Amino acid sequence: KTTNSTEKDTIQFFKQCTKKIEAIEVDLKWKEALDLAPGWDKWTEEDRAKVAEFLNANRELISEIRRIADAGGPFADLDYSKGFSMELSHLAKLRGYARLLAADSALASARGDYGEMVEDLNAIMNLANAAGEEPILISQLVRVAITNILYTNVSQTVPAGNLPPDMVRQLLQITEGAKGRNGFANSFSGEGLMGLEAFDSIRTGNWEHAGIAPEGIDGFFLQLYGSILARPFLYMDQEAYAGIMERMTDAMELPFYEAKPELDRINTEIESLPRTRVLSSILLPALTRAAEAQARHEAQLDLMRIGLAVELYHDQIGEYPQTLEDVAPTIGGEIPLDPFTGMPFVYEPHNDRFTLYSAMGNVVGPVPSSYNADSHGNLVWRVGSE
């Protein structure tokens, strides 16, 4: 891919902002505040004061991060020819930017400055979308991680009940069309190609390009694979990898509840691969878990959009809607299904609260601690829990 002049400008702007943050990180006056910023949901009052002082003194930094987010990338000149050895250090920086914005948003919300709050949330969503433009699986997972930062920030700091209706609509607009399933599926095609290139690299002994360190027992097999003697095993390994990746790529285009039976079959096959399928055993196991991460991402976005619409309905009507269909026009005319079950999200209105959750606890294992979940493992919106 050729990088045009506009993209080069964006990449350079990103580098300049990164250098400014790196200069701040070595300043002992601000280092502690920077370290505290990502944990905004666990701040003590003393922590809050330190982070607020830092952000107030570095408002231009937040403005620059917002401008970078608005630019929408690209933020790095990616060299796809390097395969799994491709340099992707910008992704960690994007996640760090999102955490700084979330800290600023939390402080803005606490002081009632909802305009600033929404600007930060919009920038976080733009950073996630920019990561999602990269046809690489790890970039898609960073998109999911940044969206989780947004979801957690909104659910824990954006006030329910006294947010102006136009602000609620802005939040709904920010997250419209942000699920990114097509980009996620496309990244599996790219992942498959890089995996096949790794097989070619093993044959030629180009370990650096393969992105796999030949260490321990796996290293022994990989080196053996590079020899003519073991070439038939390498070809069988590559055939197994290509077949599973093709099926997995097809599954990623489906809603999770439709894809899960096939993903379960693939998981079983991966777990029973012979030891001679060395590269497949290294490259494949984590990929089906990525599908669950994408499903959580979709469920979070839907819960946030529906939850905000329900709260807006209550503010305007004085009671919670009896069914979610009552808020369908607010979120685009149709209530999405729970990506884990294929059924409607669980919604129960009460006099002074409502319960809204994705019943993912019935489908998958424990929810990561960074996600809002009830005791049954269901992904829950902020109001109500059981």
CORCOR-V358279 format. One record per helix or strand. SS is the DSSP state (~ for helix, > for strand). FROM is the first residue (numbers start at 1). TO is the last residue. If there is no record, write none. Layout:
SS/FROM/TO + SS/FROM/TO
//
This chain:
~/5/25 + ~/28/37 + ~/40/42 + ~/45/57 + ~/59/71 + ~/80/85 + ~/90/110 + ~/114/132 + ~/137/157 + ~/165/174 + ~/181/204 + ~/207/210 + ~/216/225 + ~/231/252 + ~/256/271 + ~/278/283 + ~/287/317 + ~/324/331 + >/337/337 + >/344/344 + >/346/349 + >/354/358 + ~/360/362 + >/373/373 + >/379/380
//
